[in-house]
């Protein structure tokens, strides 16, 4: 409100017009609609930061060769928690309560926080996922290179459509973003399926469940993105998009990280039975790339 009130009237009018026309915001929301999104963001903050504390502290419960995967999980949810804190504040500043209805203040809601978060966390999520596949080091590097490259394209293509006030523009950029998105899901599904035969028996069920969670969590993102394109507009689109992305992030980050933790614990138990639970990274070829790039190339 302080920033908005200091702008010239013309600039403030332009900001208001932009906010009204953007698909991510609407001129007004009922108290229940505003608070539903507000509480969703608050829940995401709590989920991210509490899981970060857990993943940082839980590293001692797994073998040394699996601790890197938990560390990556902790970093992912820490980054997401910070960005959800910024999203939460931006949402609070974008609307104010007037006569029982939340209306735009003139301070734009910043969608960029979400995409900056994805640009940082999605590549790390891919590293986290590949780390539990037990791939030979020579396969890990090219796989991660392709997946990370595809994830950057996916996010870069999706952002112009997200901030556009034009349905056609959103559809075009959404379609372009779907190509690397589908490629990433296909590769991960195939590689997770192939890795099953290399996993201990007590881990195979967890990996199968992780494949389904991957489809479920990642599948929510495009559904939320296309809501305005299938006739869901106005307040319904705003609530659907923001809650959809938030639910997907909670599933894809803290919940997915718990699966990583469960797999690491199960593998540690198996390794204990084999006598090498706290072995060195040489016992974990899936971590060759992130622990020693030179070793992965040898």
C-alpha positions as CSV (number, residue, x, y, z in Angstrom):
1,X,0.0,0.0,0.0
2,X,2.9,2.4,0.8
3,X,4.5,1.7,-2.6
4,X,1.3,1.9,-4.5
5,X,0.3,5.3,-2.9
6,X,3.5,6.9,-3.9
7,X,3.0,6.2,-7.6
8,X,1.5,8.7,-10.0
9,X,-2.2,8.2,-10.6
10,X,-1.5,7.0,-14.2
11,X,1.0,4.4,-13.2
12,X,-1.3,3.2,-10.4
13,X,-4.1,2.8,-13.0
14,X,-1.9,0.8,-15.3
15,X,-1.0,-1.5,-12.4
16,X,-4.6,-2.0,-11.5
17,X,-5.5,-2.7,-15.2
18,X,-2.7,-5.2,-15.5
19,X,-3.8,-7.0,-12.3
20,X,-7.5,-7.1,-13.4
21,X,-6.6,-8.6,-16.8
22,X,-4.1,-11.2,-15.6
23,X,-5.4,-14.7,-15.3
24,X,-3.8,-15.2,-11.9
25,X,-5.8,-12.4,-10.2
26,X,-9.3,-11.1,-10.1
27,X,-10.6,-7.7,-9.0
28,X,-12.3,-9.1,-5.9
29,X,-12.6,-12.2,-3.8
30,X,-14.9,-13.2,-1.1
31,X,-13.5,-13.6,2.4
32,X,-13.6,-17.4,2.2
33,X,-11.9,-17.5,-1.2
34,X,-9.1,-15.2,-0.1
35,X,-8.6,-17.1,3.1
36,X,-8.6,-20.4,1.4
37,X,-5.6,-19.4,-0.7
38,X,-4.0,-17.5,2.3
39,X,-4.3,-20.6,4.5
40,X,-3.0,-22.8,1.6
41,X,0.2,-20.7,1.4
42,X,0.5,-20.8,5.2
43,X,0.2,-24.6,5.2
44,X,2.9,-24.8,2.5
45,X,5.3,-22.7,4.4
46,X,4.8,-24.9,7.5
47,X,5.2,-28.1,5.5
48,X,8.4,-26.9,3.7
49,X,10.2,-25.6,6.8
50,X,9.2,-28.5,9.1
51,X,10.3,-31.1,6.5
52,X,13.6,-29.2,6.0
53,X,14.3,-29.5,9.7
54,X,13.4,-33.2,9.6
55,X,15.6,-34.0,6.5
56,X,18.6,-32.1,7.9
57,X,18.3,-34.0,11.2
58,X,17.5,-37.4,9.7
59,X,20.7,-37.8,7.8
60,X,22.3,-39.6,10.8
61,X,19.6,-42.3,10.5
62,X,20.8,-43.5,7.0
63,X,24.0,-44.8,5.6
64,X,26.6,-42.4,4.4
65,X,26.0,-43.1,0.8
66,X,22.4,-42.0,1.0
67,X,22.9,-38.8,3.0
68,X,23.4,-36.7,-0.1
69,X,19.9,-37.5,-1.3
70,X,18.5,-36.4,2.1
71,X,20.6,-33.2,2.0
72,X,19.2,-32.4,-1.5
73,X,15.7,-33.0,-0.2
74,X,16.4,-30.6,2.7
75,X,17.8,-27.9,0.3
76,X,14.8,-28.3,-2.0
77,X,12.2,-27.7,0.7
78,X,14.2,-24.9,2.3
79,X,14.3,-23.0,-1.0
80,X,10.5,-23.7,-1.5
81,X,9.7,-22.5,2.0
82,X,11.5,-19.2,1.4
83,X,9.6,-18.6,-1.8
84,X,6.3,-19.6,-0.3
85,X,7.0,-17.0,2.4
86,X,7.5,-14.4,-0.3
87,X,4.4,-15.6,-2.2
88,X,2.4,-15.4,1.0
89,X,3.5,-11.8,1.6
90,X,2.8,-10.8,-2.0
91,X,-0.7,-12.3,-1.8
92,X,-1.4,-10.4,1.4
93,X,-0.3,-7.1,-0.2
94,X,-2.2,-7.7,-3.4
95,X,-5.6,-7.6,-1.7
96,X,-7.2,-5.6,1.2
97,X,-10.5,-6.2,3.0
98,X,-13.2,-3.6,2.0
99,X,-16.8,-3.9,3.2
100,X,-16.4,-7.7,3.7
101,X,-14.8,-8.3,0.3
102,X,-11.1,-8.5,-0.6
103,X,-10.3,-6.1,-3.5
104,X,-7.0,-5.4,-5.3
105,X,-4.8,-2.8,-3.7
106,X,-2.8,-1.9,-6.8
107,X,0.3,-3.9,-5.6
108,X,0.6,-6.7,-8.2
109,X,0.7,-10.3,-7.0
110,X,4.1,-11.6,-8.0
111,X,3.8,-14.9,-9.9
112,X,7.6,-14.8,-10.6
113,X,8.4,-16.1,-7.1
114,X,6.8,-19.5,-8.0
115,X,8.7,-19.8,-11.2
116,X,12.0,-18.8,-9.7
117,X,11.4,-21.5,-7.1
118,X,10.8,-24.1,-9.7
119,X,13.8,-23.0,-11.7
120,X,15.9,-23.8,-8.6
121,X,14.1,-26.8,-7.1
122,X,13.0,-28.8,-10.1
123,X,16.6,-29.6,-11.2
124,X,17.4,-30.5,-7.6
125,X,14.4,-32.8,-7.4
126,X,15.7,-34.6,-10.5
127,X,19.1,-35.0,-8.9
128,X,17.3,-36.3,-5.8
129,X,15.3,-38.8,-7.9
130,X,18.2,-40.1,-10.0
131,X,20.2,-40.5,-6.8
132,X,17.9,-43.4,-5.8
133,X,18.0,-45.2,-9.1
134,X,21.3,-46.9,-8.5
135,X,22.4,-46.2,-12.1
136,X,26.1,-46.8,-13.1
137,X,28.0,-43.5,-13.0
138,X,28.5,-43.6,-16.8
139,X,24.7,-43.5,-17.2
140,X,24.0,-40.9,-14.5
141,X,25.7,-37.9,-16.1
142,X,24.0,-38.0,-19.5
143,X,20.7,-38.7,-17.9
144,X,20.9,-35.8,-15.5
145,X,22.2,-33.5,-18.2
146,X,19.1,-34.2,-20.4
147,X,16.6,-34.0,-17.6
148,X,17.9,-30.8,-16.1
149,X,18.1,-29.2,-19.6
150,X,14.5,-30.3,-20.2
151,X,13.3,-28.9,-16.9
152,X,14.8,-25.5,-17.6
153,X,13.0,-25.4,-21.0
154,X,9.8,-26.5,-19.3
155,X,9.8,-23.7,-16.8
156,X,11.1,-21.1,-19.3
157,X,8.3,-21.9,-21.7
158,X,5.6,-22.0,-19.1
159,X,6.2,-18.5,-17.5
160,X,5.2,-16.3,-20.5
161,X,1.8,-18.0,-20.6
162,X,1.4,-17.8,-16.8
163,X,1.7,-14.0,-16.8
164,X,-0.2,-13.4,-20.0
165,X,-3.7,-11.9,-20.0
166,X,-4.4,-13.7,-23.4
167,X,-5.8,-17.2,-23.5
168,X,-4.1,-17.9,-26.9
169,X,-0.7,-16.9,-25.6
170,X,-1.2,-19.1,-22.5
171,X,-2.2,-22.0,-24.7
172,X,0.8,-21.7,-27.0
173,X,3.4,-21.4,-24.3
174,X,1.6,-24.1,-22.2
175,X,1.8,-26.5,-25.2
176,X,5.5,-25.7,-25.7
177,X,6.1,-26.3,-22.0
178,X,4.3,-29.6,-22.1
179,X,6.8,-31.1,-24.5
180,X,9.8,-31.2,-22.1
181,X,7.4,-31.9,-19.2
182,X,6.2,-35.1,-20.9
183,X,9.8,-36.0,-21.8
184,X,10.9,-35.7,-18.2
185,X,8.0,-37.8,-16.9
186,X,8.5,-40.5,-19.5
187,X,12.3,-40.8,-18.8
188,X,11.8,-40.9,-15.1
189,X,9.0,-43.5,-15.3
190,X,11.2,-45.7,-17.6
191,X,14.3,-45.4,-15.5
192,X,12.5,-46.0,-12.2
193,X,10.9,-49.1,-13.8
194,X,14.2,-50.4,-15.0
195,X,15.8,-49.8,-11.6
196,X,13.3,-52.1,-9.9
197,X,15.3,-55.2,-10.6
198,X,18.4,-53.7,-9.0
199,X,16.6,-52.7,-5.8
200,X,16.4,-54.9,-2.7
201,X,13.0,-56.6,-2.3
202,X,12.1,-54.3,0.6
203,X,12.7,-51.2,-1.6
204,X,10.8,-52.3,-4.7
205,X,7.4,-51.5,-3.3
206,X,8.5,-48.0,-2.3
207,X,9.9,-47.3,-5.7
208,X,6.6,-48.4,-7.3
209,X,4.7,-46.1,-5.0
210,X,7.2,-43.3,-5.8
211,X,6.5,-43.7,-9.5
212,X,2.8,-43.1,-8.9
213,X,3.5,-40.2,-6.6
214,X,5.6,-38.7,-9.3
215,X,2.8,-38.9,-11.8
216,X,0.2,-37.6,-9.3
217,X,2.2,-34.6,-8.1
218,X,3.6,-33.6,-11.5
219,X,0.3,-34.2,-13.1
220,X,-1.4,-31.5,-10.9
221,X,0.7,-28.7,-12.4
222,X,-0.6,-28.8,-16.0
223,X,-4.2,-29.3,-14.7
224,X,-3.9,-26.0,-12.7
225,X,-2.2,-24.3,-15.7
226,X,-5.0,-25.1,-18.1
227,X,-8.0,-24.3,-15.9
228,X,-8.5,-20.8,-17.5
229,X,-8.3,-22.5,-20.9
230,X,-11.2,-24.9,-20.3
231,X,-13.7,-22.3,-19.3
232,X,-12.9,-22.0,-15.6
233,X,-12.4,-18.3,-15.2
234,X,-12.8,-15.5,-12.7
235,X,-12.5,-16.3,-9.0
236,X,-12.7,-20.1,-9.6
237,X,-9.7,-20.0,-11.9
238,X,-7.7,-17.9,-9.4
239,X,-8.5,-20.2,-6.5
240,X,-8.0,-23.3,-8.6
241,X,-4.6,-22.2,-10.0
242,X,-3.1,-21.1,-6.7
243,X,-4.4,-24.1,-4.7
244,X,-3.5,-26.5,-7.5
245,X,0.1,-25.3,-7.6
246,X,0.4,-25.3,-3.8
247,X,-0.9,-28.9,-3.5
248,X,1.4,-30.1,-6.3
249,X,4.4,-28.4,-4.6
250,X,3.6,-30.1,-1.2
251,X,3.3,-33.5,-2.9
252,X,6.4,-33.0,-5.1
253,X,8.7,-31.7,-2.4
254,X,8.1,-32.7,1.3
255,X,6.0,-35.7,0.5
256,X,8.3,-36.9,-2.2
257,X,11.3,-36.3,0.1
258,X,9.7,-38.6,2.7
259,X,9.7,-41.3,0.1
260,X,13.4,-40.6,-0.5
261,X,13.9,-40.9,3.2
262,X,12.0,-44.2,3.4
263,X,14.0,-45.7,0.5
264,X,17.2,-44.5,2.1
265,X,16.2,-46.2,5.4
266,X,15.2,-49.4,3.7
267,X,18.4,-49.5,1.7
268,X,20.5,-48.8,4.8
269,X,18.7,-51.7,6.6
270,X,19.5,-54.0,3.6
271,X,23.2,-52.8,3.6
272,X,23.4,-53.5,7.3
273,X,22.5,-57.0,6.6
274,X,25.2,-57.1,3.9
275,X,27.7,-55.5,6.3
276,X,28.3,-52.2,4.4
277,X,25.6,-49.8,5.6
278,X,28.0,-46.9,6.2
279,X,30.2,-47.6,3.3
280,X,31.8,-45.0,1.1
281,X,30.4,-43.4,-2.0
282,X,32.2,-46.1,-4.1
283,X,29.4,-48.4,-2.9
284,X,26.8,-46.0,-4.4
285,X,27.3,-45.6,-8.1
286,X,24.1,-43.6,-8.4
287,X,25.9,-40.7,-6.6
288,X,29.0,-40.7,-8.8
289,X,28.0,-37.6,-10.7
290,X,27.2,-35.3,-7.8
291,X,30.1,-36.5,-5.6
292,X,32.8,-36.7,-8.2
293,X,32.2,-35.7,-11.9
294,X,35.6,-36.9,-12.9
295,X,34.9,-40.4,-11.5
296,X,31.6,-40.5,-13.5
297,X,33.5,-39.9,-16.7
298,X,36.1,-42.6,-16.0
